[in-house]
Amino acid sequence: MKSDRYTAPAEMSGDMLRRLRKSLGMTQREFAALVHVSKPTVERWEAGGDPVKGPVTTLAALLLADAGLADLLTVPKQTFPLRLYYMYQEQLCTLIDVDERKKRVQIRNYTQDDQLRAFGVVEEPTWAQYEAFLESRCFPAERDKMKLILRDLDLPFYDPFLIIQKTEGRMAEDDFWIRIEKESA
């Protein structure tokens, strides 16, 4: 369907898509991951023939206008031993890298909505703020019948990180959760 309201093309050539991918410094596999298709699909698009159609043309138009947008969607290499993905439903909101030994925290937000960010407006959280964040994703330490809850979780004592490992930081009646990755040794 043609639109006079938007400038994004309804279709584009495989050659144009290949030039865009190369200008972003991406392999076919990386570009496929970005647009959520298979590598053979990108190969087919770039081989020419039929024009490329669908939502990928809108994304391509946005990337042609501002190649930096791809960087906003990229997950950086893990440099700290622990990584937490703070999620709202299936959307990554905040990436939290943690060095427990040195008590350091680095974050990268993937949303402009402060309500969805792990630390709200805080861009460089302290260790104390990180600990408070973990506690906020657990049941209160003063909870009635604590020993029963801990026994159900098979935990010997109250520790917010261990509780989050067991529960993914899921709380009743909200859609936030945490995925934990430890750097492999």
N, C-alpha and C positions, 0 to 999 in steps of 0.2 A: 504494500500500500504506500503510495507516494504521499509525502507530507510537505506542504509549503511552510509549515511552522518551524520545522527543525532542519538543521543543516547536515545531520548525519546521513550518509548515503544508505539507501536500501540494499545496495550491493557494492562489491568492490572486486577488483581482479586479484587473482592469486599472487601476481607479481607485486602489487601494492602491499599485500599482507606480508609477503616475504621481506620487502624493504623495511616495513615497519618493525618486524621481528628482529631483523639484523640491526636496525638503528637502536633497538633496546638492548642489544648485546645478548639476546636470548637464543638458546638452541630451540629446535622444534619441540623437544620434550618439555623444556621450560615454558614455552609459549602455550603449549597444550595444557599444562598444569594451570597456568594463569586463567585461561578461558574455559577450563573444565571440559575439555574434549580429549580424545586419544591422539597420540602422536601420528598414527596413520591418517587421521582426519586432517591434521595440519599439512601432512605430506600431500594429501589429495588436493587440498585447497591451493597449495603452492604450485602444484604440477600444472595448473592452468585449466583450460577447458571452460567448464561452467563457472560463472561468477559466484563469489562467496556471498551468502545471504544470511540474514538472521541477526540476533543480538550482538554477535561478534563484530558486526560492522559499526555499531554504535560505540562499543568499547574501543575499537580501532580508531574511530574518529576522535574520541577523547584522548587517546594516547598520542595520536598525531599532533593534537593541539598542545599537549603537555606531557612529554615523556616522563616527567617526574612522578606522574600518577602511579606508574608501575612500582616505583620505590615505596610509595605509601602502602602498597599491598604486600610487600615482601617481608617475610619473616627473616630477621638477621641470624647469622650463625651464632650458636650458643657458645658463650664465653665463660659463663659461671657454671658451677656444678649442678645447679638446680634450676629448672624452668617451670613456671606455672602459667597456664593459659586461663585467663579469667574470661568466661564465656557468658553471653546472654543468649539462651536457646542455642543456636548453632553459629552465632556470630562471635568472632574473637573481638573482645573489647580492649583488653590490656594484656600484654605479654610481660611477665615479671621474672627477671633473672635474679637468682639469689646465690650468694656465697655465704653459707652459714658460718664457716670458720672465721672469716674476716668481718662478718656481720655487715655485708654490703648488699644493696638492692639497686637494680636498674630496671626501668620500665620503658615500654613503648606502647602508646595508646593507638588504637585503630578505630577510634570513634571520636567525633567532636562533642558528643553528648556527655556532659559531666556526670549525669545520672547513671550512665552505663559504665563509666570508668572505675577501675578498682580503687583508686585513690582520689576520685573526684577531680578537683582542679590542681592537685599537687602533682608536679612533674618529676620531682626528685625526692621520693619518700625516704624518711629516716628508717633505721632499724626498728625503732619503737612504733612507727606508723605501720610498718610491715607486720609486726607482731599483733598490733591492734586489728589490722585487716584480717589476719588469720582467725583471731578470736571472734570477729564479727560474722564469720561464716560457720560458726559452731554454736551448739547450744551453750547457754551460760555456765560458767564454772560453778556457780552457786545453785545449780538446778537441783530440785528435789529428787531424791532417789538416784543420785549420780552413780552410785556403785552398780546399780542394776543396768543403767544405760551403758556404762563402760563395759560391763560383763557381756552385754548383748553385742557390743562392737568387738569383743575379744581384746580389750585394751587394759593394761594393768593400772594406768593412771590417766589423769586428764592432761592431754597435750594437744593443742589445736592442730598442729601439723599432722599428727597421727590420726586425729579424728577426720580431717579433710581427706587424708589418704583413703580412709574407709568409706566416707560418705560423698566424696567429690565436692564437699562444701555446699551440698544442696540443702536448702532450707524450705520449710513448708510454705507453700503459696508464693514462691517466686521462681523465676526461670534462669537464675544465675547458677553457675557451677564452675568447678576448677578441675582442669586436667593437669596432672603433675608428670614431668619428665625429669629423670636424673640422667646426667651425662654418663655414658658408659665408660668404664675405666679401661 
